[in-house]
Amino acid sequence: MPPSGYSTEQARFAVSFLRSCAEALEAEYQSDCKEPLVALQTEITQIQQELAGGSIDGPARGVLQWTLGFYESLANLRPGNHEAFQHCVGEVLEETTRQILAIHIVSSSAG
């Protein structure tokens, strides 16, 4: 991360990753004839169990935690159907972009 924070391009790449997660989940719940919220809740539970197991660490753990936060944000919007799911994904990704671009770490000078 540059000292001034993340760039628009970096935020775009991050959001693209999350969008791909949503698309994969969407394909899965449609093939299993599940409601989006049920699929989200299932994924959330599975990720929580994986994280609790402690077998994943380092950057991979962070990726799982990030994916979990994304799915929790989607689930909190309670999408009831395919169209609502897509709308919620758009909302969460817009907010995620804003949050990433708002990150600015102020370095403290050693004195």
Short mmCIF file of the C-alpha atoms (twelve columns), coordinates in Angstrom:
data_MODEL
# 
_entry.id   MODEL 
# 
loop_
_atom_site.group_PDB 
_atom_site.id 
_atom_site.type_symbol 
_atom_site.label_atom_id 
_atom_site.label_alt_id 
_atom_site.label_comp_id 
_atom_site.label_asym_id 
_atom_site.label_seq_id 
_atom_site.Cartn_x 
_atom_site.Cartn_y 
_atom_site.Cartn_z 
_atom_site.pdbx_PDB_model_num 
ATOM 1   C CA . MET A 1   0.000   0.000   0.000  1 
ATOM 2   C CA . PRO A 2   1.406   3.383   -0.884 1 
ATOM 3   C CA . PRO A 3   1.695   5.858   2.003  1 
ATOM 4   C CA . SER A 4   -1.187  7.897   0.614  1 
ATOM 5   C CA . GLY A 5   -3.599  4.934   0.653  1 
ATOM 6   C CA . TYR A 6   -4.983  2.657   -2.022 1 
ATOM 7   C CA . SER A 7   -5.522  3.776   -5.602 1 
ATOM 8   C CA . THR A 8   -8.734  3.550   -7.584 1 
ATOM 9   C CA . GLU A 9   -7.156  0.777   -9.652 1 
ATOM 10  C CA . GLN A 10  -6.286  -1.217  -6.526 1 
ATOM 11  C CA . ALA A 11  -9.835  -0.788  -5.214 1 
ATOM 12  C CA . ARG A 12  -11.178 -1.927  -8.577 1 
ATOM 13  C CA . PHE A 13  -9.096  -5.128  -8.416 1 
ATOM 14  C CA . ALA A 14  -10.244 -5.831  -4.861 1 
ATOM 15  C CA . VAL A 15  -13.886 -5.323  -5.761 1 
ATOM 16  C CA . SER A 16  -13.444 -7.502  -8.840 1 
ATOM 17  C CA . PHE A 17  -12.324 -10.359 -6.590 1 
ATOM 18  C CA . LEU A 18  -15.399 -9.966  -4.383 1 
ATOM 19  C CA . ARG A 19  -17.654 -9.739  -7.436 1 
ATOM 20  C CA . SER A 20  -16.225 -13.061 -8.659 1 
ATOM 21  C CA . CYS A 21  -17.045 -14.600 -5.265 1 
ATOM 22  C CA . ALA A 22  -20.630 -13.353 -5.577 1 
ATOM 23  C CA . GLU A 23  -20.904 -14.716 -9.125 1 
ATOM 24  C CA . ALA A 24  -19.634 -18.134 -8.044 1 
ATOM 25  C CA . LEU A 25  -22.062 -18.194 -5.114 1 
ATOM 26  C CA . GLU A 26  -24.890 -17.120 -7.397 1 
ATOM 27  C CA . ALA A 27  -24.150 -19.936 -9.869 1 
ATOM 28  C CA . GLU A 28  -24.010 -22.405 -6.992 1 
ATOM 29  C CA . TYR A 29  -27.306 -21.392 -5.378 1 
ATOM 30  C CA . GLN A 30  -29.078 -21.349 -8.718 1 
ATOM 31  C CA . SER A 31  -27.845 -24.846 -9.619 1 
ATOM 32  C CA . ASP A 32  -28.884 -26.103 -6.157 1 
ATOM 33  C CA . CYS A 33  -32.266 -24.311 -6.388 1 
ATOM 34  C CA . LYS A 34  -31.582 -22.443 -3.127 1 
ATOM 35  C CA . GLU A 35  -32.634 -18.975 -2.108 1 
ATOM 36  C CA . PRO A 36  -29.753 -16.472 -2.047 1 
ATOM 37  C CA . LEU A 37  -30.031 -15.828 1.685  1 
ATOM 38  C CA . VAL A 38  -29.903 -19.557 2.465  1 
ATOM 39  C CA . ALA A 39  -26.806 -19.919 0.274  1 
ATOM 40  C CA . LEU A 40  -25.164 -16.946 1.992  1 
ATOM 41  C CA . GLN A 41  -25.909 -18.327 5.439  1 
ATOM 42  C CA . THR A 42  -24.467 -21.708 4.421  1 
ATOM 43  C CA . GLU A 43  -21.276 -20.109 3.099  1 
ATOM 44  C CA . ILE A 44  -20.933 -17.932 6.194  1 
ATOM 45  C CA . THR A 45  -21.222 -20.976 8.462  1 
ATOM 46  C CA . GLN A 46  -18.697 -22.949 6.416  1 
ATOM 47  C CA . ILE A 47  -16.173 -20.109 6.420  1 
ATOM 48  C CA . GLN A 48  -16.620 -19.554 10.163 1 
ATOM 49  C CA . GLN A 49  -15.994 -23.248 10.795 1 
ATOM 50  C CA . GLU A 50  -12.890 -23.206 8.614  1 
ATOM 51  C CA . LEU A 51  -11.533 -20.151 10.425 1 
ATOM 52  C CA . ALA A 52  -12.301 -21.667 13.826 1 
ATOM 53  C CA . GLY A 53  -10.415 -24.813 12.850 1 
ATOM 54  C CA . GLY A 54  -7.220  -22.814 12.633 1 
ATOM 55  C CA . SER A 55  -5.805  -24.777 9.709  1 
ATOM 56  C CA . ILE A 56  -5.559  -21.690 7.505  1 
ATOM 57  C CA . ASP A 57  -3.179  -18.878 8.363  1 
ATOM 58  C CA . GLY A 58  -1.245  -16.050 6.820  1 
ATOM 59  C CA . PRO A 59  -2.668  -14.150 3.864  1 
ATOM 60  C CA . ALA A 60  -5.102  -16.968 3.048  1 
ATOM 61  C CA . ARG A 61  -6.751  -16.458 6.449  1 
ATOM 62  C CA . GLY A 62  -7.149  -12.774 5.655  1 
ATOM 63  C CA . VAL A 63  -8.771  -13.609 2.328  1 
ATOM 64  C CA . LEU A 64  -11.263 -15.888 4.071  1 
ATOM 65  C CA . GLN A 65  -12.010 -13.222 6.682  1 
ATOM 66  C CA . TRP A 66  -12.523 -10.655 3.935  1 
ATOM 67  C CA . THR A 67  -14.842 -12.985 2.024  1 
ATOM 68  C CA . LEU A 68  -16.737 -13.683 5.247  1 
ATOM 69  C CA . GLY A 69  -17.214 -9.956  5.858  1 
ATOM 70  C CA . PHE A 70  -18.479 -9.504  2.299  1 
ATOM 71  C CA . TYR A 71  -20.982 -12.354 2.637  1 
ATOM 72  C CA . GLU A 72  -22.125 -11.077 6.045  1 
ATOM 73  C CA . SER A 73  -22.736 -7.626  4.559  1 
ATOM 74  C CA . LEU A 74  -24.788 -9.216  1.780  1 
ATOM 75  C CA . ALA A 75  -26.739 -11.394 4.218  1 
ATOM 76  C CA . ASN A 76  -27.532 -8.364  6.393  1 
ATOM 77  C CA . LEU A 77  -29.392 -6.899  3.394  1 
ATOM 78  C CA . ARG A 78  -31.495 -10.107 3.264  1 
ATOM 79  C CA . PRO A 79  -31.750 -10.673 -0.498 1 
ATOM 80  C CA . GLY A 80  -34.850 -12.773 -1.136 1 
ATOM 81  C CA . ASN A 81  -34.452 -13.485 -4.824 1 
ATOM 82  C CA . HIS A 82  -32.013 -13.328 -7.726 1 
ATOM 83  C CA . GLU A 83  -32.692 -9.679  -8.575 1 
ATOM 84  C CA . ALA A 84  -32.403 -8.599  -4.957 1 
ATOM 85  C CA . PHE A 85  -29.140 -10.525 -4.634 1 
ATOM 86  C CA . GLN A 86  -27.652 -8.721  -7.629 1 
ATOM 87  C CA . HIS A 87  -28.822 -5.360  -6.286 1 
ATOM 88  C CA . CYS A 88  -27.311 -6.094  -2.864 1 
ATOM 89  C CA . VAL A 89  -24.010 -7.147  -4.446 1 
ATOM 90  C CA . GLY A 90  -23.871 -3.804  -6.254 1 
ATOM 91  C CA . GLU A 91  -24.605 -1.874  -3.058 1 
ATOM 92  C CA . VAL A 92  -22.018 -3.732  -0.989 1 
ATOM 93  C CA . LEU A 93  -19.356 -3.425  -3.683 1 
ATOM 94  C CA . GLU A 94  -19.941 0.328   -4.004 1 
ATOM 95  C CA . GLU A 95  -19.567 0.713   -0.250 1 
ATOM 96  C CA . THR A 96  -16.480 -1.498  -0.266 1 
ATOM 97  C CA . THR A 97  -14.895 0.701   -2.918 1 
ATOM 98  C CA . ARG A 98  -15.597 3.803   -0.831 1 
ATOM 99  C CA . GLN A 99  -14.147 2.172   2.273  1 
ATOM 100 C CA . ILE A 100 -10.985 1.015   0.495  1 
ATOM 101 C CA . LEU A 101 -10.371 4.467   -0.974 1 
ATOM 102 C CA . ALA A 102 -10.929 6.028   2.468  1 
ATOM 103 C CA . ILE A 103 -8.056  4.045   3.997  1 
ATOM 104 C CA . HIS A 104 -5.168  6.371   4.812  1 
ATOM 105 C CA . ILE A 105 -2.593  5.255   7.301  1 
ATOM 106 C CA . VAL A 106 -0.789  8.129   8.909  1 
ATOM 107 C CA . SER A 107 2.782   7.288   9.628  1 
ATOM 108 C CA . SER A 108 4.166   8.447   12.911 1 
ATOM 109 C CA . SER A 109 7.662   9.768   12.860 1 
ATOM 110 C CA . ALA A 110 10.080  8.328   15.345 1 
ATOM 111 C CA . GLY A 111 11.419  11.029  17.486 1 
# 
